[in-house]
Structures are given as structure tokens and as C-alpha cells.
């Protein structure tokens, strides 16, 4: 399954070609995130969903619940609507039109209102957080027309498509 995932993520015909990929930290972390949440095993479940269902390490109920909470997530292209430094962000998914108030520290010092970024919002207990690999940030604002042209018709965005869009191979 992992070999199939590498081939799919990096668009390889043969796994031996993986050695020719310049493996950056960003590619590695985005692969790991995509594999955990978006890749489908032969049983049609993501590795995280499969882990929660099988519980191979016999986690206690509280830990399994924490992992299952992470199954409630959305990857996409987000616009920063509001920032509360050191505390959180109000963000808007340009494709799904969902708005999230996320608890976040680090990104509040890196983003500005109106900036666009690729990232994943996930459920953690009773609130939303940015989860997964570091987000790709686009440190410019777009007009409403540009956002519509650029992001409305992209299709389902995952860390794989974000790497393809933002990384020059």
C-alpha cells in the first residue's frame, strides 16, 4: 500500500523512480499528511480511518476518540478573515465556502488578513485547529474575481495537488 501511495503521490510509473525525486521536507511532510488523511487503502478507507477502526495498538477509548476527531477535517485553500495574535484565526475555505474559527498560535504571526494559504482544518475535542503539515502561504491578497477564477474550478484540493500547484518540479 505504501509503495502504491508513493507512486500515486509523485506520479511515478515505477517505484524505483522515487530515488530521482528531490525529496524536500515540504514534499515529505505533505506526502505524510496526504497519506494519513486522503490516500485510500484497498479497503477504501484512509490509513487514519482504518487505524481507528482496527485499533492495532489497543489504544484506550479516549485516545481512539482523539484520533477519530481528526477524521473530521477539511483540506483546502483558505483566506484569512481575522487574526487574534497568538490565539487564533477566522478563515474561509474558498471552495467549500465553510468558515472556521481555529485555535492557532504560530500562523497568527505569519499571516495577514486577506492572505491565502493551503491547509487542513481538523476537529480537536471541542474546537477547530490547523492540523497536518505546514501550510503553503501566498503572501498576497486577491480580488474577488481572481479568487473565483483561480480557486473555484480547481476540483478537490489535497496536499498532493498543493505540491503540484506550488512546487516547480
VENTA-V36316 format. One record per residue. RES is the residue in three letters. D_LAST is the distance of its C-alpha to the last C-alpha in whole Angstrom. Layout:
# VENTA-V36316
res: [RES & RES]
d_last: [D_LAST & D_LAST]
This chain:
# VENTA-V36316
res: [UNK & UNK & UNK & UNK & UNK & UNK & UNK & UNK & UNK & UNK & UNK & UNK & UNK & UNK & UNK & UNK & UNK & UNK & UNK & UNK & UNK & UNK & UNK & UNK & UNK & UNK & UNK & UNK & UNK & UNK & UNK & UNK & UNK & UNK & UNK & UNK & UNK & UNK & UNK & UNK & UNK & UNK & UNK & UNK & UNK & UNK & UNK & UNK & UNK & UNK & UNK & UNK & UNK & UNK & UNK & UNK & UNK & UNK & UNK & UNK & UNK & UNK & UNK & UNK & UNK & UNK & UNK & UNK & UNK & UNK & UNK & UNK & UNK & UNK & UNK & UNK & UNK & UNK & UNK & UNK & UNK & UNK & UNK & UNK & UNK & UNK & UNK & UNK & UNK & UNK & UNK & UNK & UNK & UNK & UNK & UNK & UNK & UNK & UNK & UNK & UNK & UNK & UNK & UNK & UNK & UNK & UNK & UNK & UNK & UNK & UNK & UNK & UNK & UNK & UNK & UNK & UNK & UNK & UNK & UNK & UNK & UNK & UNK & UNK & UNK & UNK & UNK & UNK & UNK & UNK & UNK & UNK & UNK & UNK & UNK & UNK & UNK & UNK & UNK & UNK & UNK & UNK & UNK & UNK & UNK & UNK & UNK & UNK & UNK & UNK & UNK & UNK & UNK & UNK & UNK & UNK & UNK & UNK & UNK & UNK & UNK & UNK & UNK & UNK & UNK & UNK & UNK & UNK & UNK]
d_last: [24 & 22 & 21 & 20 & 19 & 16 & 15 & 16 & 13 & 10 & 12 & 13 & 16 & 18 & 17 & 18 & 14 & 13 & 14 & 11 & 9 & 9 & 11 & 11 & 14 & 13 & 11 & 14 & 17 & 15 & 15 & 19 & 20 & 18 & 20 & 23 & 24 & 22 & 22 & 25 & 27 & 29 & 32 & 30 & 29 & 27 & 27 & 29 & 31 & 32 & 33 & 35 & 37 & 37 & 38 & 37 & 38 & 41 & 40 & 43 & 43 & 42 & 39 & 38 & 39 & 36 & 34 & 35 & 35 & 31 & 31 & 32 & 28 & 26 & 22 & 21 & 21 & 24 & 26 & 28 & 32 & 34 & 33 & 36 & 35 & 35 & 36 & 34 & 32 & 33 & 30 & 29 & 27 & 26 & 26 & 28 & 30 & 31 & 32 & 32 & 34 & 32 & 34 & 31 & 31 & 28 & 27 & 30 & 29 & 26 & 26 & 28 & 30 & 28 & 25 & 22 & 20 & 18 & 21 & 23 & 27 & 29 & 33 & 34 & 38 & 40 & 37 & 33 & 30 & 27 & 26 & 22 & 20 & 19 & 19 & 16 & 18 & 19 & 21 & 23 & 25 & 25 & 28 & 29 & 28 & 25 & 24 & 26 & 24 & 21 & 21 & 24 & 23 & 19 & 21 & 21 & 18 & 17 & 15 & 13 & 13 & 13 & 9 & 8 & 10 & 9 & 6 & 4 & 0]
